[in-house]
């Protein structure tokens, strides 16, 4: 997929009441989904769509932790900014908070607890971008057995144009649930500001999508269960199912949703930048996967000088301190055996 000129937002706030007491001390989107932080999965989806300019929205408490984890995104060949959401006021608030960041461009929104992967996902994302170019916003759907728990869509099967949207219907209307991934036109901020809070005091994403429904300018892309895995990891069951699915997939094949690997394959980062990540994660299967992708030896990695990322500027004082730490670290590791002695 070619680079697209649009923005992306990951909404990683909320109170995560469904999985308390765990989230009394940690952000839901920082919880592990098998071997990676949850936020890596929505981040990977945006990267697979070709989006390189991303805003992470989170709480005052956890935004600094996301910044520590993801930094400015240069290790992934992308640009990441951050915005604090003081209190959850509904999904469309992302476009109000992020209006300056969006800057009049098309924008994708993905929820931080949505786990999505599968062969052919880039083709589906390309279809969403094509819809935008033709004037349609795009939502993604999945057939579910419990539609009363979701926002539901009724769609023209021939054109994909959405005909009806119902939020958690009491009576059966359709089993096509709208999941937490949306591609919007550059007017989305204006529409978001027109919304009124619902009875629960929040702006509703269904109300925002209805604005486009009224103009017959919204399409749905179906994610078939046979081809794609999707999980709402905002519940204990969803989190467990997502973790088990990723574990099974990676046991059978190889790692999935690895931002560094996506960036390298897309040509967004150099081999030298990737080597920095390999060295950082040298003693984990994550680092092993990156090594195998590059087909380099562990000893070569250990002997590779750390390359400063392009967007970073380091003062001479900090560089001297870094070199001193590196010298000490190398001395301590000199006699340590490689975790992957047979890796070639």
GUNU-412651 format. One record per residue (C-alpha): y, x, z. Coordinates in steps of 0.2 Angstrom, whole numbers, plus 5000, padded with zeros to 4 digits. Layout:
residues N
YXZ ...
END
This chain:
residues 344
500050005000 501750064995 503150085008 504049925011 505949905015 505749785030 505749795049 504349765061 504449705079 503049715093 503349595107 502649675122 503449575136 502949425145 502249395163 500449395157 499949265171 498249235163 497649405168 498349435185 498249525197 497949665185 499649635177 500549645194 500449835192 500349875173 500949795157 499549695148 499949795132 499549955141 497849905146 496449995137 495549905123 494050015123 494750185120 496550155115 498050065123 498149885118 499849915109 499050035097 498249885088 499749785083 500649955079 499249995067 499449825059 501249855055 500950035049 499549965037 500849845030 501949995026 503249965039 504050115046 505450055056 504849965072 505649885087 504649875104 505249735115 504649745133 505249715151 506449825161 504949885171 503849945157 504949995143 505150175150 503250185150 503050125132 504450255128 503350385136 501850335127 502550305109 504150415110 505250395094 503650375083 503950535074 502150585078 501550435068 502850465054 503850315059 505450265068 505250165085 506650095095 506649995111 507449835118 507349765135 506949575137 507549535155 506549375156 505349285144 506249155134 504949125120 504449215104 505949185093 507049265106 506349435098 507449395083 509049365094 508749525104 508249625088 509649555077 510649725076 508949815073 508449695059 510149715051 509849585038 508149635032 506549545031 505549575047 503749555053 503349505071 501749535079 501249495097 500749645108 499149565113 498449525096 496949625091 496649625072 495649725060 494449725046 494049785029 495349715017 496749695029 497949795019 497649675004 498049525015 499649615022 500149655004 499949465000 501149425014 502449545007 502249474990 502549304997 504249365005 504749434988 504449264981 505449174994 504149125006 503849175024 502049195029 501049155044 499149195047 497849075051 496049075058 494848935060 494448905078 493348785088 494648745101 496248695091 496948605106 497448775113 498448835098 499848795086 498948715071 499348715053 498848595038 498848685022 498748655003 497148744999 497648774982 499348854985 499348905003 500948815006 501048745024 501148555025 501148525043 501348625060 500848545076 500948635093 499248615103 498848445097 497948325109 497048245094 496148335080 497248375065 496548535059 495548685066 496648815057 497548905071 499149005068 498949185076 500249305082 500749385066 502249325056 503249385041 504949325040 506449325027 508049405031 508849245037 507649225052 508949285065 510049145060 508749015061 508149085078 509949055085 509948875080 508348835091 508448735107 507248775122 505748665123 505248565139 504548725146 506248805144 505748925130 506148945112 504548895102 503848995087 503248825080 505048765080 505548915070 504248895058 504648715055 506348765049 505448845034 504248705033 505648585030 506148685015 504348705009 504548895010 503148945022 501348995017 499749035027 498549175024 496849135030 495849275039 494049235037 492949265052 491649345041 492849485035 494149505050 494049525068 495449445078 495649425097 496949355108 496849485122 497949395134 496449325143 495049415152 493749345140 494849395125 495149565132 493249595135 492749525118 494049635109 493449785119 491649755115 491949725097 492949885095 491549985104 490249915093 491149945077 491550125082 489850155088 489150105071 490450185060 492050275066 493650245075 494850105069 496650075072 497150255074 499050275071 498950455067 497550435055 498450295046 500050405045 499150555038 498250455025 499850375019 500650545018 501950505032 501550655042 501050835038 499450915043 500451025055 501050865064 499350795064 498650955072 499850935086 498950765091 497250845088 497650985100 498450855113 496850755113 495650895110 494450845124 494250665119 493250565106 495050515099 495450695096 493650725089 493950585076 495550665070 494650835069 493250765058 494550685047 495350845044 493750945043 494351085054 493551185067 494051175085 494451355087 495651345072 496551205082 496651305098 497451445088 498751335079 500551355085 501251185091 502451125077 504051035083 504250865075 505650845063 506650715073 506650825089 507950955093 507451075107 508751185116 508351375117 508151355136 506851215134 505951315120 505851465131 505151355145 503851275133 503351445127 503051505145 501951345149 501051375133 500651555137 500051505154 498951355147 498151475134 497751595148 496851465158 495951395143 495351565136 493651555143 493451365141 492051305129 492451185115 491951005119 491350995101 490451165097 489551095082 491051025074 491451095057 
END
